[in-house]
Amino acid sequence: MKKLKNVFKEAIKTPVEKKLKVPIDILLEKCNKAIEKEIAVEFREEAREVMKLTTEDIRKEFLEYYNEDKGNICCLVIDTAKRDLIADGKLVAKDDDAFGKPFML
């Protein structure tokens, strides 16, 4: 009985605060499927590149809006992500880019 009490005490001392992270491959695959449905054919490659280089939080936000059927906001998420990647020097802006110039921000 004493051993069992010690186990409960240890369980109380060490709270479980681990967040389950989605493997990047699965998250990117879901983003790519969403891009296929939401983004025009000529801009899909650029959107995939942005999703590949951006953070997990941005990918999750993109998928959240996609699941809520908010395609315009999905594009805005890609716009802001690309703008941030350009500011960080991870991407270079081109004149013919579809993303990276959010007009509302």
C-alpha positions in Angstrom: 0.0 0.0 0.0 2.9 2.4 0.7 4.3 1.9 -2.8 0.9 2.9 -4.3 0.8 6.1 -2.2 4.2 7.1 -3.5 3.1 6.6 -7.1 0.2 8.9 -6.5 2.4 11.5 -4.9 4.8 11.4 -7.8 1.9 11.7 -10.3 0.7 14.8 -8.5 4.1 16.4 -8.4 4.8 16.0 -12.1 1.8 17.4 -14.0 1.4 16.4 -17.6 1.8 19.5 -19.7 3.1 17.9 -22.9 1.4 19.1 -26.0 1.1 16.5 -28.7 2.8 17.8 -31.8 1.8 16.7 -35.3 4.6 15.4 -37.3 5.7 17.9 -39.9 5.1 15.5 -42.8 1.5 14.9 -41.8 0.9 18.6 -41.3 2.4 19.5 -44.7 0.5 16.7 -46.4 -2.8 18.2 -45.0 -1.7 21.7 -46.1 -0.9 20.5 -49.6 -4.3 18.9 -49.9 -6.0 22.1 -48.7 -3.8 24.1 -51.1 -5.0 21.9 -54.0 -8.6 22.8 -53.2 -8.3 26.4 -52.2 -5.5 28.0 -54.3 -5.5 28.6 -58.0 -3.4 26.2 -60.1 -0.8 28.9 -61.1 -0.2 29.9 -57.5 0.0 26.5 -55.8 3.7 25.9 -56.0 4.3 29.3 -54.3 1.8 28.4 -51.5 3.5 25.0 -51.0 6.9 26.7 -50.7 5.5 29.1 -48.0 3.9 26.3 -46.1 7.1 24.3 -46.2 9.2 27.2 -44.7 6.7 28.6 -42.2 6.1 27.5 -38.6 3.9 24.7 -37.3 1.6 27.3 -35.7 1.0 29.0 -39.1 0.3 25.7 -40.7 -2.2 24.8 -38.0 -3.9 28.2 -38.4 -4.1 27.7 -42.2 -5.8 24.3 -41.7 -8.1 25.7 -39.0 -9.5 28.3 -41.5 -9.6 25.7 -44.3 -11.7 23.3 -42.1 -14.0 26.3 -41.4 -14.4 26.8 -45.1 -12.8 30.2 -45.1 -10.7 30.1 -48.2 -10.1 33.9 -48.4 -8.6 33.8 -44.9 -6.4 30.9 -45.8 -4.9 33.1 -48.6 -4.4 35.9 -46.0 -2.6 33.4 -43.7 -0.3 32.5 -46.6 0.2 36.2 -47.4 1.3 37.1 -43.9 3.5 34.0 -43.6 5.3 34.9 -46.8 5.7 38.5 -45.7 7.3 37.3 -42.4 9.5 34.8 -44.3 10.7 37.7 -46.6 11.4 39.9 -43.6 13.4 37.0 -42.0 15.4 36.6 -45.2 14.2 33.1 -45.8 12.5 34.0 -49.1 13.0 36.7 -51.7 10.1 38.7 -53.0 9.5 38.7 -56.8 7.4 41.0 -58.8 5.1 38.2 -60.1 4.5 36.7 -56.6 0.9 36.0 -55.7 1.5 36.0 -52.0 3.4 38.2 -49.6 1.6 41.5 -50.2 -1.4 41.4 -48.0 -3.4 44.5 -48.9 -5.2 44.6 -45.5 -2.1 44.7 -43.3 
